[in-house]
Amino acid sequence: MEKICSLIIDDGSCTDVASQRLIEKLALKTSPHPRPYKLQWLSENGELVVDRQVLICFSMEASHLLLGRPWQYDRDIVHNGVTNKFSFVHKGKKVTFKPLSPSEVCEDQIKMRVKREQERKEEKKN
C-alpha cells in the first residue's frame, strides 16, 4: 500500500506479531485467532491477549512487525550473523533485508514520533 514502516526480525522470538496501530492505519482486516494466547513482554501495560490474526502482504519495506522463528522457518530464511542480514527467495528472486545504521534508526524513530504527534493533533481536531 506504498507505506513505509519499521520491521524487527528476531530469531529468538517464537511468535510473529503485528501492532494494533499498523492494523488500524492500513485498515487491515483481522479474523479470530484459532488459538488465542497471552504475551506479557510486548506491552508496557502488562499482559496482552492475542485473539485476532491478520494476513500481511509486504514488500521490502514493512511495518511494526516482529518476525520470529515461524516466519523464518516457513520461508527458509538464511541469517548471516556477522552482517545481520536476512536473505530468502521470493517469486524466484533473492531478497536481502539489511539492518539500519544507528543514524537511520534514529531518523526513523523521529519520523514515526512526528507522524504520531500529527495524528494525535488531527484526532483532537475531530
C-alpha positions in Angstrom: 0.0 0.0 0.0 3.1 2.2 -0.5 3.5 2.7 3.2 7.0 2.7 4.8 7.3 1.2 8.3 9.7 -0.4 10.7 10.4 -4.1 10.9 12.0 -6.3 13.6 13.4 -9.8 12.8 14.1 -11.7 16.0 15.2 -15.3 15.7 14.8 -15.6 19.5 11.1 -14.9 19.3 8.6 -17.8 18.9 5.9 -15.5 17.6 5.1 -13.2 14.7 3.2 -10.0 15.8 1.7 -7.0 14.1 0.9 -3.9 16.1 -2.7 -2.7 16.5 -1.5 0.7 15.1 -0.4 -1.0 11.9 -3.7 -2.8 11.5 -5.7 0.4 12.1 -3.6 2.7 9.9 -3.6 0.3 7.0 -7.3 -0.7 7.6 -6.3 -4.4 7.6 -9.0 -7.0 8.1 -8.5 -9.3 11.1 -10.0 -12.7 11.9 -10.4 -14.6 15.1 -7.2 -16.4 16.2 -7.8 -20.1 16.3 -5.7 -20.5 19.5 -5.6 -17.2 21.4 -2.6 -16.7 23.7 -1.1 -14.1 26.0 2.0 -12.1 25.7 3.5 -10.1 28.6 6.8 -8.8 27.3 5.3 -6.7 24.4 3.1 -4.4 26.5 4.1 -1.7 29.0 0.7 -2.2 30.5 1.1 -5.8 31.5 -0.5 -8.8 29.8 -1.7 -8.6 26.2 -4.2 -11.1 24.8 -3.6 -12.1 21.2 -7.1 -13.1 20.0 -7.1 -11.8 16.4 -4.9 -12.5 13.4 -4.1 -10.7 10.2 -2.6 -11.7 6.9 0.0 -9.1 5.9 1.5 -8.9 2.4 4.6 -6.8 2.4 7.2 -5.7 0.0 10.7 -4.8 1.1 9.5 -2.2 3.4 7.3 -3.4 6.2 5.8 -2.0 9.3 5.7 -2.6 13.0 6.3 -6.3 12.6 8.1 -8.7 14.8 9.1 -11.7 12.6 10.2 -14.6 14.7 11.1 -18.2 14.1 7.8 -19.2 12.4 8.3 -16.7 9.6 12.0 -17.6 9.3 11.3 -21.3 9.2 8.3 -21.2 6.9 10.3 -19.2 4.3 13.7 -20.9 4.6 15.4 -17.7 5.7 19.2 -17.5 5.9 20.6 -15.2 8.6 24.2 -14.1 8.3 25.1 -13.4 12.0 28.2 -11.3 11.0 26.4 -8.8 8.8 23.0 -9.3 10.5 21.4 -9.7 7.0 18.4 -11.9 6.4 18.1 -13.5 2.9 15.4 -15.5 1.2 13.9 -16.2 -2.2 10.6 -14.6 -3.1 8.9 -15.2 -6.5 12.2 -16.5 -7.9 14.3 -13.5 -6.7 16.7 -13.3 -3.9 15.7 -10.7 -1.3 18.0 -9.5 1.5 16.9 -7.4 4.5 19.8 -5.4 5.9 19.8 -3.6 9.3 19.6 0.2 9.5 22.6 2.1 10.7 22.2 3.7 14.2 21.7 7.1 12.5 19.0 5.6 10.2 17.3 4.1 13.2 17.3 7.4 15.0 15.9 9.2 11.9 13.2 6.5 11.5 12.2 6.9 15.2 12.0 10.7 14.8 9.8 10.4 11.7 7.5 8.0 13.5 7.2 10.2 16.6 6.4 13.3 14.5 3.8 11.4 12.5 2.2 10.1 15.7 2.1 13.7 17.1 0.5 14.9 13.9 -2.1 12.1 14.0 -2.9 12.9 17.7 -3.4 16.6 16.7 -5.8 15.6 13.9 -7.7 13.3 16.3 -8.1 16.2 18.7 -9.5 18.5 16.0 -12.1 15.9 15.0 
